[in-house]
Amino acid sequence: MKKNVKEAEGKLGILMPGLGAVATTLIAGVAAINKGFSKPIGSVAQLGHIRLGKRTDNRNPLIKDFVPLAKLTDIVFGGWDVYADNVYEAASKAKVIEQHQLDAVRETLEAIQPMKAVFDRNFVKNLDGNHIKTGLSRRELVEAVRADIRGFIADNGLDRVVIVWCGSTEKYIESDDLFSSLAKLEAALDQDDQRIPPSMIYCYAALLEGVPYVNGAPNLTCDVPAIVELATQNRVAIAGKDFKTGQTLMKTIVAPGLQARALGVEGWFSTNILGNRDGLVLDDPENFKTKEVSKLSVLEEILDADKNPELYGDLYHKVRINYYPPHGDNKESWDNIDIFGWMGYKMQIKINFLCRDSILAAPIVLDLALFIDLAQRADMYGIQEWLSFYLKSPQTAPGLPAEHDIFKQLMKLQNTLRHIMGEDLITHLGLDYYQDLVESMQ
Ligand SMILES: NC(=O)c1ccc[n+]([C@@H]2O[C@H](COP(=O)([O-])OP(=O)(O)OC[C@H]3O[C@@H](n4cnc5c(N)ncnc54)[C@H](O)[C@@H]3O)[C@@H](O)[C@H]2O)c1
């Protein structure tokens, strides 16, 4: 049954807490695409096709022609940052995109000034920006963010807004009693409880405004009962967490292949060097811990030791991130994978990925923003697990193990789009083709 999806009419605002490397790379890219200088490479929403009906039907439209998504020319960007640089200045400092390409869209980028951030250095020690909302309690900060969102909508004549967190990774915290219900979180806000992280303040404010929220970092933010309760109560879509880009992207491509062939894995050592501001923040052990937990979860689920102790029972998985300024945003990662096959014979796989972190992340932010806006228009609220294709540590319903296999995640994403548009879901069974043939021959 086709869902009653509202058309993507008017302008869509994409607000990002954190106008750093990832966010500015996205904004500059969309500006370049809109001027005809570039193409949305890496965006499944823009360049991906989707098969509809039988294989013999030959219906494979572009996803953007199949589901009603906001047009790139209808997007207005904005955000908050702890540094006052406009997007042109921030993108120039991030050094992801070459200066001549930034200069070609300079005016568009210069016009985007960050709003003052909700920031608490207790959650991110390695940043010292002072473009911050000061002297306000946690509750007053919520109201200030709500006012920012409303002002952004009014100033730009927007029809809809989504928020995608592109800010730094906060220090590791676990979900405790404080976040266990909406009533408890609200009481804690009223008491100005300093354990509430800034990211949760943005998220809480967004949901009060009916604005969908995507968590691009491994922060706890919306992955707590209190926020899920609010999202359900206010019928707003949420998704998280942590963009799936370089090394983890490779892991969720390679590991399902090894698992599918019932090959054993006894060790997976992953190390990285990166030198951008994200790397600087992650150089603090408390912030690295948040990222480490997110990165480790992937293999445990795909290479399930409980189901296959003979293949994965001894798996040793280690992840390291090293801050190395000379490499900037050009992260280099090495994976050493110790596998074994028939009769236990050992083999090795080495992956050396010389990637560009923000180049991989920017189209993910775009797709997440476009799809969560679609979900909201289709009245799909609460956790949007079908977007886990883009995320390292997908948020799921309580008690439901996350699916990390990228191919199953893609199938889930495509089937959700088919479901929204009332098309048949595709199981890849295919027996019917042969049955029809057999019957026609009788
Ligand atoms: N680049 C990738 O491949 C990738 C992949 C997965 C996740 N991420 C996550 O995405 C986020 C952004 O990555 P990046 O490379 O752009 O980092 P970045 O350091 O260049 O940008 C983050 C920006 O957030 C700002 N910030 C920090 N706290 C803030 C707050 N409370 N409010 C507003 N702004 C705040 C910082 O000042 C900084 O400018 C990080 O959390 C990173 O871990 C990135």
The ligand as a Tripos MOL2 file, in Angstrom:
@<TRIPOS>MOLECULE
LIG
   44    48     1     0     0
SMALL
NO_CHARGES

@<TRIPOS>ATOM
      1 N1         34.7240   12.6000    8.3160 N.am      1 LIG1
      2 C1         34.3140   11.3830    8.5050 C.2       1 LIG1
      3 O1         34.6080   10.5250    7.7270 O.2       1 LIG1
      4 C2         33.4710   11.0590    9.6840 C.ar      1 LIG1
      5 C3         32.9790    9.7790    9.8060 C.ar      1 LIG1
      6 C4         32.1810    9.4510   10.8830 C.ar      1 LIG1
      7 C5         31.8530   10.4010   11.8070 C.ar      1 LIG1
      8 N2         32.3740   11.6290   11.7030 N.ar      1 LIG1
      9 C6         32.0540   12.5720   12.7490 C.3       1 LIG1
     10 O2         31.4920   13.7250   12.1920 O.3       1 LIG1
     11 C7         31.8240   14.8220   13.0070 C.3       1 LIG1
     12 C8         32.3940   15.9280   12.1320 C.3       1 LIG1
     13 O3         33.6150   15.5240   11.5820 O.3       1 LIG1
     14 P1         34.5870   16.6200   10.9500 P.3       1 LIG1
     15 O4         35.6900   15.8900   10.3000 O.co2     1 LIG1
     16 O5         33.7970   17.6190   10.1880 O.co2     1 LIG1
     17 O6         35.1470   17.3070   12.2710 O.3       1 LIG1
     18 P2         35.6050   18.8230   12.4500 P.3       1 LIG1
     19 O7         36.3720   18.8440   13.7250 O.co2     1 LIG1
     20 O8         36.2630   19.3770   11.2390 O.co2     1 LIG1
     21 O9         34.2330   19.5930   12.6040 O.3       1 LIG1
     22 C9         33.4550   19.5120   13.7470 C.3       1 LIG1
     23 C10        33.0320   20.9140   14.1030 C.3       1 LIG1
     24 O10        32.1350   20.8360   15.1840 O.3       1 LIG1
     25 C11        32.3460   21.9780   15.9850 C.3       1 LIG1
     26 N3         31.7080   21.7050   17.2590 N.ar      1 LIG1
     27 C12        32.1420   20.9220   18.2650 C.ar      1 LIG1
     28 N4         31.2470   20.9160   19.2670 N.ar      1 LIG1
     29 C13        30.2130   21.6890   18.8670 C.ar      1 LIG1
     30 C14        28.9850   22.0460   19.4590 C.ar      1 LIG1
     31 N5         28.6570   21.6110   20.6710 N.pl3     1 LIG1
     32 N6         28.1580   22.8390   18.7540 N.ar      1 LIG1
     33 C15        28.4910   23.2930   17.5280 C.ar      1 LIG1
     34 N7         29.6530   22.9840   16.9220 N.ar      1 LIG1
     35 C16        30.4930   22.1830   17.5910 C.ar      1 LIG1
     36 C17        33.8420   22.1420   16.0080 C.3       1 LIG1
     37 O11        34.2180   23.4380   16.3430 O.3       1 LIG1
     38 C18        34.1930   21.7940   14.5720 C.3       1 LIG1
     39 O12        34.2680   22.9260   13.7270 O.3       1 LIG1
     40 C19        32.7960   14.3060   14.0740 C.3       1 LIG1
     41 O13        32.0940   13.9990   15.2500 O.3       1 LIG1
     42 C20        33.2920   13.0420   13.4680 C.3       1 LIG1
     43 O14        33.7140   12.0850   14.4400 O.3       1 LIG1
     44 C21        33.1670   12.0060   10.6510 C.ar      1 LIG1
@<TRIPOS>BOND
     1     1     2 1
     2     2     3 2
     3     2     4 1
     4     4     5 ar
     5     4    44 ar
     6     5     6 ar
     7     6     7 ar
     8     7     8 ar
     9     8     9 1
    10     8    44 ar
    11     9    10 1
    12     9    42 1
    13    10    11 1
    14    11    12 1
    15    11    40 1
    16    12    13 1
    17    13    14 1
    18    14    15 2
    19    14    16 1
    20    14    17 1
    21    17    18 1
    22    18    19 2
    23    18    20 1
    24    18    21 1
    25    21    22 1
    26    22    23 1
    27    23    24 1
    28    23    38 1
    29    24    25 1
    30    25    26 1
    31    25    36 1
    32    26    27 ar
    33    26    35 ar
    34    27    28 ar
    35    28    29 ar
    36    29    30 ar
    37    29    35 ar
    38    30    31 1
    39    30    32 ar
    40    32    33 ar
    41    33    34 ar
    42    34    35 ar
    43    36    37 1
    44    36    38 1
    45    38    39 1
    46    40    41 1
    47    40    42 1
    48    42    43 1
@<TRIPOS>SUBSTRUCTURE
     1 LIG1         1 GROUP 0 **** ****
